[in-house]
Amino acid sequence: MIVTDTHTHLYSDAFDTDREEMIQRAIQAGITRFFIPAIDSSYTEAMFQLEAAFPNHMFLMTGLHPTSVKANYKDELKHVTNLLAKRRFYAVGEIGIDLYWDTSTLDIQKEAFKYQIQLAKKYNLPIVIHCRDAFDAVFDVLESEKSPDLYGIFHCFTGTFEQAKQAISYNMKLGIGGVVTFKNGKIDQFLNQISLEHIVLETDSPYLAPKPFRGKRNESAYLIEVLNKLSELYELPAAEIAKITTENSKAVFKV
């Protein structure tokens, strides 16, 4: 059984004391494909080191996270542009809009989001979307950029059934992680009404650990808890869920 974690921050300093052991735990559990989202230029070197240490397992993205869209955002976008011109990445992400921490930067967040969508189209890459307290703003941008070459993943999907259908209408898969195991997560109430062809698995580690690890540091090995929850919701064997969601990840990332 091959399981794919489509979103995990394995370079995070939360793993500095046991990174190799933590990754090996995941590999032993069958999670062998790890897609690594970017945040900003300060993490680039750590991402490259992670890829060098596990070249057969790590697949890097590049992008500017919306919470890093600050006064120097144009320099950060130039960094992303330069990286894409130099080497292969598997997605532009994570990008999007976050209005939980700061609403004052909405205009430049939208500008950065649109610019990076256009970069993804230029390189025929998927986008990986971060959306927090910002569904309307994200959908406004996606609507303005809607085209056959717009596709990707709506990371950490926590919206309603209607919002799920809207995200899918923009050629987005839904990234499902630990929230689906939460008692108050709500997406478990409708997820099985969405075809598995639209679903990929993720941890967002070290954040959002699933039950029974909620509140602790998340790690990629815990993706098995998400897999088992989807097995329960869809009434299918875990191995079948793993196969379908991994094939979906291949369709998005082309690897």
Rosetta blueprint (number, residue, H / E / L):
1 M L
2 I L
3 V E
4 T E
5 D E
6 T L
7 H L
8 T L
9 H L
10 L L
11 Y L
12 S L
13 D H
14 A H
15 F H
16 D L
17 T L
18 D L
19 R H
20 E H
21 E H
22 M H
23 I H
24 Q H
25 R H
26 A H
27 I H
28 Q H
29 A L
30 G L
31 I E
32 T E
33 R E
34 F E
35 F E
36 I E
37 P L
38 A L
39 I L
40 D L
41 S H
42 S H
43 Y H
44 T H
45 E H
46 A H
47 M H
48 F H
49 Q H
50 L H
51 E H
52 A H
53 A H
54 F L
55 P L
56 N L
57 H L
58 M E
59 F E
60 L E
61 M L
62 T E
63 G L
64 L L
65 H L
66 P H
67 T H
68 S H
69 V L
70 K L
71 A L
72 N L
73 Y H
74 K H
75 D H
76 E H
77 L H
78 K H
79 H H
80 V H
81 T H
82 N H
83 L H
84 L H
85 A H
86 K H
87 R L
88 R L
89 F L
90 Y L
91 A L
92 V E
93 G E
94 E E
95 I E
96 G E
97 I E
98 D E
99 L L
100 Y L
101 W L
102 D L
103 T L
104 S L
105 T L
106 L H
107 D H
108 I H
109 Q H
110 K H
111 E H
112 A H
113 F H
114 K H
115 Y H
116 Q H
117 I H
118 Q H
119 L H
120 A H
121 K H
122 K H
123 Y L
124 N L
125 L L
126 P L
127 I E
128 V E
129 I E
130 H E
131 C E
132 R E
133 D L
134 A L
135 F H
136 D H
137 A H
138 V H
139 F H
140 D H
141 V H
142 L H
143 E H
144 S H
145 E H
146 K L
147 S L
148 P L
149 D L
150 L L
151 Y L
152 G E
153 I E
154 F E
155 H L
156 C L
157 F L
158 T L
159 G L
160 T L
161 F H
162 E H
163 Q H
164 A H
165 K H
166 Q H
167 A H
168 I H
169 S H
170 Y L
171 N L
172 M E
173 K E
174 L E
175 G E
176 I E
177 G L
178 G H
179 V H
180 V H
181 T H
182 F L
183 K L
184 N L
185 G L
186 K L
187 I H
188 D H
189 Q H
190 F L
191 L H
192 N H
193 Q H
194 I L
195 S L
196 L H
197 E H
198 H H
199 I E
200 V E
201 L E
202 E L
203 T L
204 D L
205 S L
206 P L
207 Y L
208 L L
209 A L
210 P L
211 K L
212 P L
213 F L
214 R L
215 G L
216 K L
217 R L
218 N L
219 E L
220 S H
221 A H
222 Y H
223 L H
224 I H
225 E H
226 V H
227 L H
228 N H
229 K H
230 L H
231 S H
232 E H
233 L H
234 Y H
235 E L
236 L L
237 P L
238 A H
239 A H
240 E H
241 I H
242 A H
243 K H
244 I H
245 T H
246 T H
247 E H
248 N H
249 S H
250 K H
251 A H
252 V H
253 F H
254 K L
255 V L
